[in-house]
């Protein structure tokens, strides 16, 4: 089972007062350690270096460029991505494989970076009260309570508090994605183009993308709003935005060639006898 004690202790402290950046970073580091112990992160150096460099190229254009940003690929075919406070962003292998072009992946990463920039998870934790703070912190920070993200198994009762990003949070993260990928030199249309890819994918392989739609509620009005922001982007005609690149296609091919994700492990201590 995932340990909730340290997370709960930190969550209690955070709900008592406003959260400084140092506290946020400490919380992120604590949960990053938990995630590393529970999720099958890709360790291939070429994959790790590419996703780190790509993520930094966007994050360093934001208002929180001073954070020590960390980017990881999770070895699961589930199509999803999530972020935790302090500058930690996780992209599932499945999302990379479903991204046809570089700008679609940067759009998704820009969205998750936007959640960190706006401190959405921290703000949710500060609002929580009650005895389930450890669970709330874990659900809020990793989305694993909503998404079949890998080997993590979280047992929750009917009284558990589930933290989700609000519609306002999602729109704000979309806006951040459009602004920041544009600043980084990428085509912002990839933000909504990926949405369309995932909507179409849901018709044919819903089990692979259910996690994305659970943790990133998506409706036509949200797509139209993002398209409106994209239409307002001021472009420099002398610097055409990056839509795709051979390096991305080589990276994607390397991810596709990785060994299949390990099967989920049963929670420790669970009685598997019939």
C-alpha positions as YAML, in Angstrom:
chain: A
units: angstrom
residues:
- id: 1
  name: UNK
  ca: [0.00, 0.00, 0.00]
- id: 2
  name: UNK
  ca: [1.06, 3.57, -0.59]
- id: 3
  name: UNK
  ca: [2.20, 5.32, 2.57]
- id: 4
  name: UNK
  ca: [-0.06, 8.22, 3.50]
- id: 5
  name: UNK
  ca: [1.57, 9.28, 6.78]
- id: 6
  name: UNK
  ca: [4.19, 11.69, 5.44]
- id: 7
  name: UNK
  ca: [1.82, 13.08, 2.84]
- id: 8
  name: UNK
  ca: [-0.89, 13.58, 5.43]
- id: 9
  name: UNK
  ca: [1.49, 15.38, 7.79]
- id: 10
  name: UNK
  ca: [2.56, 17.78, 5.06]
- id: 11
  name: UNK
  ca: [-1.04, 18.30, 3.96]
- id: 12
  name: UNK
  ca: [-2.08, 19.23, 7.50]
- id: 13
  name: UNK
  ca: [0.67, 21.85, 7.64]
- id: 14
  name: UNK
  ca: [-0.29, 23.25, 4.26]
- id: 15
  name: UNK
  ca: [-3.96, 23.64, 5.14]
- id: 16
  name: UNK
  ca: [-3.05, 25.69, 8.18]
- id: 17
  name: UNK
  ca: [-1.48, 28.56, 6.28]
- id: 18
  name: UNK
  ca: [-0.58, 29.87, 2.87]
- id: 19
  name: UNK
  ca: [2.01, 27.80, 1.05]
- id: 20
  name: UNK
  ca: [5.37, 29.31, 0.22]
- id: 21
  name: UNK
  ca: [7.28, 28.20, -2.87]
- id: 22
  name: UNK
  ca: [9.81, 26.40, -0.66]
- id: 23
  name: UNK
  ca: [6.99, 24.44, 0.99]
- id: 24
  name: UNK
  ca: [5.48, 23.65, -2.39]
- id: 25
  name: UNK
  ca: [8.80, 22.35, -3.69]
- id: 26
  name: UNK
  ca: [9.27, 20.21, -0.58]
- id: 27
  name: UNK
  ca: [5.79, 18.74, -1.03]
- id: 28
  name: UNK
  ca: [6.51, 18.02, -4.68]
- id: 29
  name: UNK
  ca: [9.80, 16.33, -3.84]
- id: 30
  name: UNK
  ca: [8.12, 14.14, -1.22]
- id: 31
  name: UNK
  ca: [5.43, 13.02, -3.63]
- id: 32
  name: UNK
  ca: [7.90, 12.57, -6.48]
- id: 33
  name: UNK
  ca: [9.69, 10.03, -4.27]
- id: 34
  name: UNK
  ca: [6.39, 8.22, -3.69]
- id: 35
  name: UNK
  ca: [5.64, 8.21, -7.42]
- id: 36
  name: UNK
  ca: [9.11, 6.91, -8.28]
- id: 37
  name: UNK
  ca: [8.57, 4.00, -5.91]
- id: 38
  name: UNK
  ca: [5.12, 3.16, -7.30]
- id: 39
  name: UNK
  ca: [5.09, 3.93, -11.03]
- id: 40
  name: UNK
  ca: [7.12, 2.30, -13.83]
- id: 41
  name: UNK
  ca: [9.11, 5.34, -14.97]
- id: 42
  name: UNK
  ca: [11.11, 5.02, -18.19]
- id: 43
  name: UNK
  ca: [14.85, 5.04, -17.48]
- id: 44
  name: UNK
  ca: [16.14, 4.94, -21.07]
- id: 45
  name: UNK
  ca: [18.65, 7.85, -21.12]
- id: 46
  name: UNK
  ca: [17.73, 9.05, -24.61]
- id: 47
  name: UNK
  ca: [14.01, 9.15, -23.75]
- id: 48
  name: UNK
  ca: [14.61, 10.80, -20.37]
- id: 49
  name: UNK
  ca: [16.95, 13.44, -21.83]
- id: 50
  name: UNK
  ca: [14.56, 14.31, -24.66]
- id: 51
  name: UNK
  ca: [11.47, 14.75, -22.47]
- id: 52
  name: UNK
  ca: [13.48, 16.81, -19.94]
- id: 53
  name: UNK
  ca: [14.88, 19.11, -22.62]
- id: 54
  name: UNK
  ca: [11.50, 19.48, -24.30]
- id: 55
  name: UNK
  ca: [9.73, 20.24, -21.05]
- id: 56
  name: UNK
  ca: [12.31, 22.80, -19.99]
- id: 57
  name: UNK
  ca: [12.03, 24.57, -23.34]
- id: 58
  name: UNK
  ca: [8.41, 25.37, -22.42]
- id: 59
  name: UNK
  ca: [8.65, 25.74, -18.63]
- id: 60
  name: UNK
  ca: [11.51, 28.23, -18.84]
- id: 61
  name: UNK
  ca: [9.19, 30.57, -20.78]
- id: 62
  name: UNK
  ca: [6.67, 30.74, -17.94]
- id: 63
  name: UNK
  ca: [6.35, 33.03, -14.94]
- id: 64
  name: UNK
  ca: [7.81, 30.21, -12.82]
- id: 65
  name: UNK
  ca: [10.98, 29.68, -14.82]
- id: 66
  name: UNK
  ca: [12.93, 29.71, -11.54]
- id: 67
  name: UNK
  ca: [11.54, 26.32, -10.46]
- id: 68
  name: UNK
  ca: [13.76, 23.28, -10.80]
- id: 69
  name: UNK
  ca: [11.55, 21.51, -13.34]
- id: 70
  name: UNK
  ca: [11.53, 17.73, -13.73]
- id: 71
  name: UNK
  ca: [9.91, 15.75, -16.56]
- id: 72
  name: UNK
  ca: [9.36, 12.00, -16.73]
- id: 73
  name: UNK
  ca: [7.86, 9.38, -19.04]
- id: 74
  name: UNK
  ca: [5.66, 6.76, -17.38]
- id: 75
  name: UNK
  ca: [5.80, 3.32, -19.01]
- id: 76
  name: UNK
  ca: [2.08, 2.73, -19.45]
- id: 77
  name: UNK
  ca: [-0.04, 2.56, -22.59]
- id: 78
  name: UNK
  ca: [-2.76, 4.58, -20.87]
- id: 79
  name: UNK
  ca: [-3.07, 7.98, -22.57]
- id: 80
  name: UNK
  ca: [-2.58, 10.60, -19.88]
- id: 81
  name: UNK
  ca: [-0.29, 13.14, -18.23]
- id: 82
  name: UNK
  ca: [-0.27, 14.76, -14.81]
- id: 83
  name: UNK
  ca: [1.70, 17.22, -12.73]
- id: 84
  name: UNK
  ca: [2.46, 17.74, -9.06]
- id: 85
  name: UNK
  ca: [3.52, 20.93, -7.27]
- id: 86
  name: UNK
  ca: [7.06, 22.18, -7.39]
- id: 87
  name: UNK
  ca: [7.67, 21.54, -11.09]
- id: 88
  name: UNK
  ca: [7.22, 17.78, -11.58]
- id: 89
  name: UNK
  ca: [5.45, 16.70, -14.79]
- id: 90
  name: UNK
  ca: [4.72, 13.13, -15.87]
- id: 91
  name: UNK
  ca: [3.79, 12.08, -19.42]
- id: 92
  name: UNK
  ca: [2.47, 8.61, -20.10]
- id: 93
  name: UNK
  ca: [4.07, 6.62, -22.89]
- id: 94
  name: UNK
  ca: [0.60, 6.18, -24.40]
- id: 95
  name: UNK
  ca: [0.18, 9.94, -24.86]
- id: 96
  name: UNK
  ca: [3.49, 10.19, -26.71]
- id: 97
  name: UNK
  ca: [2.51, 7.31, -28.99]
- id: 98
  name: UNK
  ca: [-0.83, 8.97, -29.82]
- id: 99
  name: UNK
  ca: [0.77, 12.34, -30.60]
- id: 100
  name: UNK
  ca: [1.16, 12.53, -34.37]
- id: 101
  name: UNK
  ca: [3.31, 15.66, -34.25]
- id: 102
  name: UNK
  ca: [5.62, 17.47, -31.88]
- id: 103
  name: UNK
  ca: [3.21, 20.38, -31.35]
- id: 104
  name: UNK
  ca: [0.55, 17.99, -30.04]
- id: 105
  name: UNK
  ca: [2.89, 16.70, -27.34]
- id: 106
  name: UNK
  ca: [4.09, 20.20, -26.44]
- id: 107
  name: UNK
  ca: [0.45, 21.26, -26.18]
- id: 108
  name: UNK
  ca: [-0.27, 18.53, -23.62]
- id: 109
  name: UNK
  ca: [2.91, 19.28, -21.69]
- id: 110
  name: UNK
  ca: [2.13, 23.00, -21.78]
- id: 111
  name: UNK
  ca: [-1.24, 22.25, -20.19]
- id: 112
  name: UNK
  ca: [0.31, 20.29, -17.31]
- id: 113
  name: UNK
  ca: [2.98, 22.96, -16.85]
- id: 114
  name: UNK
  ca: [0.12, 25.47, -16.68]
- id: 115
  name: UNK
  ca: [-1.39, 23.64, -13.69]
- id: 116
  name: UNK
  ca: [1.93, 23.98, -11.85]
- id: 117
  name: UNK
  ca: [2.34, 27.64, -12.83]
- id: 118
  name: UNK
  ca: [-1.12, 28.45, -11.48]
- id: 119
  name: UNK
  ca: [-0.56, 26.26, -8.37]
- id: 120
  name: UNK
  ca: [-3.91, 24.54, -8.85]
- id: 121
  name: UNK
  ca: [-3.06, 21.47, -6.76]
- id: 122
  name: UNK
  ca: [-1.72, 23.56, -3.89]
- id: 123
  name: UNK
  ca: [-4.85, 25.70, -3.87]
- id: 124
  name: UNK
  ca: [-7.03, 22.59, -3.71]
- id: 125
  name: UNK
  ca: [-5.09, 21.14, -0.80]
- id: 126
  name: UNK
  ca: [-5.40, 24.39, 1.14]
- id: 127
  name: UNK
  ca: [-9.18, 24.16, 0.85]
- id: 128
  name: UNK
  ca: [-9.45, 20.60, 2.15]
- id: 129
  name: UNK
  ca: [-10.51, 19.80, 5.69]
- id: 130
  name: UNK
  ca: [-11.21, 16.56, 7.53]
- id: 131
  name: UNK
  ca: [-9.56, 13.27, 8.30]
- id: 132
  name: UNK
  ca: [-8.77, 12.17, 4.73]
- id: 133
  name: UNK
  ca: [-6.08, 14.76, 4.05]
- id: 134
  name: UNK
  ca: [-3.44, 12.19, 3.17]
- id: 135
  name: UNK
  ca: [-5.71, 10.60, 0.58]
- id: 136
  name: UNK
  ca: [-6.82, 14.00, -0.71]
- id: 137
  name: UNK
  ca: [-3.21, 15.09, -1.12]
- id: 138
  name: UNK
  ca: [-2.29, 11.98, -3.05]
- id: 139
  name: UNK
  ca: [-5.38, 12.14, -5.28]
- id: 140
  name: UNK
  ca: [-4.92, 15.84, -5.94]
- id: 141
  name: UNK
  ca: [-1.24, 15.65, -6.66]
- id: 142
  name: UNK
  ca: [-1.13, 12.59, -8.89]
- id: 143
  name: UNK
  ca: [-4.69, 12.04, -10.22]
- id: 144
  name: UNK
  ca: [-4.14, 8.33, -9.60]
- id: 145
  name: UNK
  ca: [-7.50, 8.08, -7.85]
- id: 146
  name: UNK
  ca: [-9.16, 8.83, -11.19]
- id: 147
  name: UNK
  ca: [-6.85, 7.38, -13.82]
- id: 148
  name: UNK
  ca: [-5.68, 3.80, -14.41]
- id: 149
  name: UNK
  ca: [-2.19, 5.23, -14.57]
- id: 150
  name: UNK
  ca: [-0.08, 2.17, -13.90]
- id: 151
  name: UNK
  ca: [0.68, -0.16, -11.02]
- id: 152
  name: UNK
  ca: [-0.69, 2.12, -8.33]
- id: 153
  name: UNK
  ca: [-3.71, 0.78, -6.46]
- id: 154
  name: UNK
  ca: [-5.49, 3.13, -4.06]
- id: 155
  name: UNK
  ca: [-8.20, 1.73, -1.84]
- id: 156
  name: UNK
  ca: [-10.76, 4.41, -0.97]
- id: 157
  name: UNK
  ca: [-13.94, 4.40, 1.08]
- id: 158
  name: UNK
  ca: [-17.26, 5.91, 0.11]
- id: 159
  name: UNK
  ca: [-16.49, 8.93, 2.29]
- id: 160
  name: UNK
  ca: [-13.18, 9.70, 0.55]
- id: 161
  name: UNK
  ca: [-12.70, 13.22, -0.73]
- id: 162
  name: UNK
  ca: [-11.84, 13.31, -4.41]
- id: 163
  name: UNK
  ca: [-10.04, 16.41, -5.58]
- id: 164
  name: UNK
  ca: [-10.42, 17.39, -9.23]
- id: 165
  name: UNK
  ca: [-9.39, 20.39, -11.20]
- id: 166
  name: UNK
  ca: [-12.33, 22.69, -11.77]
- id: 167
  name: UNK
  ca: [-13.48, 23.73, -15.23]
- id: 168
  name: UNK
  ca: [-11.90, 27.12, -14.51]
- id: 169
  name: UNK
  ca: [-8.59, 25.41, -13.68]
- id: 170
  name: UNK
  ca: [-8.67, 23.44, -16.92]
- id: 171
  name: UNK
  ca: [-9.40, 26.54, -18.98]
- id: 172
  name: UNK
  ca: [-6.64, 28.41, -17.19]
- id: 173
  name: UNK
  ca: [-4.18, 25.60, -17.92]
- id: 174
  name: UNK
  ca: [-5.27, 25.64, -21.59]
- id: 175
  name: UNK
  ca: [-4.62, 29.38, -21.73]
- id: 176
  name: UNK
  ca: [-1.20, 28.89, -20.15]
- id: 177
  name: UNK
  ca: [-0.44, 26.17, -22.70]
- id: 178
  name: UNK
  ca: [-1.29, 28.42, -25.66]
- id: 179
  name: UNK
  ca: [0.78, 31.32, -24.35]
- id: 180
  name: UNK
  ca: [3.81, 29.37, -23.22]
- id: 181
  name: UNK
  ca: [4.21, 26.96, -26.15]
- id: 182
  name: UNK
  ca: [3.98, 29.98, -28.43]
- id: 183
  name: UNK
  ca: [6.73, 31.74, -26.46]
- id: 184
  name: UNK
  ca: [8.82, 28.59, -26.74]
- id: 185
  name: UNK
  ca: [8.45, 28.62, -30.52]
- id: 186
  name: UNK
  ca: [5.93, 25.78, -30.97]
- id: 187
  name: UNK
  ca: [2.70, 25.86, -32.96]
- id: 188
  name: UNK
  ca: [-0.13, 26.39, -30.41]
- id: 189
  name: UNK
  ca: [-2.71, 24.69, -32.64]
- id: 190
  name: UNK
  ca: [-1.24, 21.43, -31.37]
- id: 191
  name: UNK
  ca: [-3.12, 22.05, -28.11]
- id: 192
  name: UNK
  ca: [-6.54, 21.55, -29.68]
- id: 193
  name: UNK
  ca: [-5.38, 19.20, -32.43]
- id: 194
  name: UNK
  ca: [-4.43, 16.70, -29.72]
- id: 195
  name: UNK
  ca: [-7.89, 17.13, -28.17]
- id: 196
  name: UNK
  ca: [-9.42, 16.14, -31.51]
- id: 197
  name: UNK
  ca: [-7.12, 13.11, -31.78]
- id: 198
  name: UNK
  ca: [-8.16, 11.92, -28.31]
- id: 199
  name: UNK
  ca: [-11.86, 12.50, -28.97]
- id: 200
  name: UNK
  ca: [-11.59, 10.38, -32.09]
- id: 201
  name: UNK
  ca: [-9.56, 7.74, -30.23]
- id: 202
  name: UNK
  ca: [-12.31, 7.44, -27.64]
- id: 203
  name: UNK
  ca: [-14.60, 6.05, -30.35]
- id: 204
  name: UNK
  ca: [-12.26, 3.15, -31.11]
- id: 205
  name: UNK
  ca: [-10.14, 2.46, -28.01]
- id: 206
  name: UNK
  ca: [-12.00, 4.03, -25.08]
- id: 207
  name: UNK
  ca: [-10.15, 2.03, -22.43]
- id: 208
  name: UNK
  ca: [-6.84, 3.64, -23.40]
- id: 209
  name: UNK
  ca: [-8.09, 7.23, -23.14]
- id: 210
  name: UNK
  ca: [-10.62, 6.98, -20.31]
- id: 211
  name: UNK
  ca: [-8.00, 8.19, -17.84]
- id: 212
  name: UNK
  ca: [-7.42, 11.35, -19.85]
- id: 213
  name: UNK
  ca: [-11.11, 12.22, -19.99]
- id: 214
  name: UNK
  ca: [-11.57, 11.41, -16.30]
- id: 215
  name: UNK
  ca: [-8.79, 13.77, -15.22]
- id: 216
  name: UNK
  ca: [-9.11, 16.31, -18.07]
- id: 217
  name: UNK
  ca: [-12.85, 16.89, -18.64]
- id: 218
  name: UNK
  ca: [-13.19, 17.92, -22.26]
- id: 219
  name: UNK
  ca: [-16.17, 19.47, -23.97]
- id: 220
  name: UNK
  ca: [-16.66, 21.31, -27.26]
- id: 221
  name: UNK
  ca: [-16.90, 24.70, -25.53]
- id: 222
  name: UNK
  ca: [-13.44, 24.19, -24.05]
- id: 223
  name: UNK
  ca: [-11.99, 23.41, -27.48]
- id: 224
  name: UNK
  ca: [-13.66, 26.46, -29.00]
- id: 225
  name: UNK
  ca: [-12.29, 28.67, -26.23]
- id: 226
  name: UNK
  ca: [-8.76, 27.38, -26.78]
- id: 227
  name: UNK
  ca: [-9.14, 27.91, -30.53]
- id: 228
  name: UNK
  ca: [-10.21, 31.50, -29.84]
- id: 229
  name: UNK
  ca: [-7.05, 32.09, -27.78]
- id: 230
  name: UNK
  ca: [-4.95, 30.55, -30.54]
- id: 231
  name: UNK
  ca: [-6.54, 32.85, -33.12]
- id: 232
  name: UNK
  ca: [-5.43, 35.85, -31.04]
- id: 233
  name: UNK
  ca: [-1.78, 34.77, -30.92]
- id: 234
  name: UNK
  ca: [0.53, 37.39, -32.41]
- id: 235
  name: UNK
  ca: [2.95, 35.68, -34.76]
- id: 236
  name: UNK
  ca: [6.32, 36.80, -36.04]
- id: 237
  name: UNK
  ca: [6.30, 35.96, -39.78]
- id: 238
  name: UNK
  ca: [10.08, 35.75, -39.75]
- id: 239
  name: UNK
  ca: [9.96, 32.93, -37.19]
- id: 240
  name: UNK
  ca: [7.54, 30.19, -38.27]
- id: 241
  name: UNK
  ca: [6.43, 28.06, -35.31]
- id: 242
  name: UNK
  ca: [7.70, 24.50, -34.91]
- id: 243
  name: UNK
  ca: [5.02, 21.98, -35.88]
- id: 244
  name: UNK
  ca: [7.06, 18.81, -36.05]
- id: 245
  name: UNK
  ca: [10.68, 17.67, -36.20]
- id: 246
  name: UNK
  ca: [12.72, 14.60, -37.16]
- id: 247
  name: UNK
  ca: [14.05, 14.52, -33.58]
- id: 248
  name: UNK
  ca: [10.52, 14.13, -32.23]
- id: 249
  name: UNK
  ca: [9.68, 11.36, -34.68]
- id: 250
  name: UNK
  ca: [12.89, 9.54, -33.71]
- id: 251
  name: UNK
  ca: [12.01, 10.01, -30.02]
- id: 252
  name: UNK
  ca: [8.49, 8.67, -30.60]
- id: 253
  name: UNK
  ca: [9.87, 5.65, -32.46]
- id: 254
  name: UNK
  ca: [12.23, 4.94, -29.57]
- id: 255
  name: UNK
  ca: [9.33, 5.13, -27.10]
- id: 256
  name: UNK
  ca: [7.25, 2.76, -29.25]
- id: 257
  name: UNK
  ca: [10.17, 0.32, -29.31]
- id: 258
  name: UNK
  ca: [10.47, 0.21, -25.52]
- id: 259
  name: UNK
  ca: [9.59, -3.10, -23.80]
- id: 260
  name: UNK
  ca: [5.92, -3.40, -22.94]
- id: 261
  name: UNK
  ca: [4.91, -2.02, -19.53]
- id: 262
  name: UNK
  ca: [5.01, -4.54, -16.69]
- id: 263
  name: UNK
  ca: [1.63, -5.91, -15.61]
- id: 264
  name: UNK
  ca: [0.04, -4.23, -12.57]
- id: 265
  name: UNK
  ca: [1.22, -5.64, -9.25]
- id: 266
  name: UNK
  ca: [-1.34, -6.44, -6.54]
- id: 267
  name: UNK
  ca: [-1.21, -4.12, -3.52]
- id: 268
  name: UNK
  ca: [1.14, -5.36, -0.81]
- id: 269
  name: UNK
  ca: [-0.58, -7.33, 1.88]
- id: 270
  name: UNK
  ca: [-3.64, -8.09, -0.22]
- id: 271
  name: UNK
  ca: [-4.94, -11.60, 0.14]
- id: 272
  name: UNK
  ca: [-5.06, -12.99, -3.40]
- id: 273
  name: UNK
  ca: [-6.43, -16.38, -2.40]
- id: 274
  name: UNK
  ca: [-9.82, -17.21, -3.78]
...
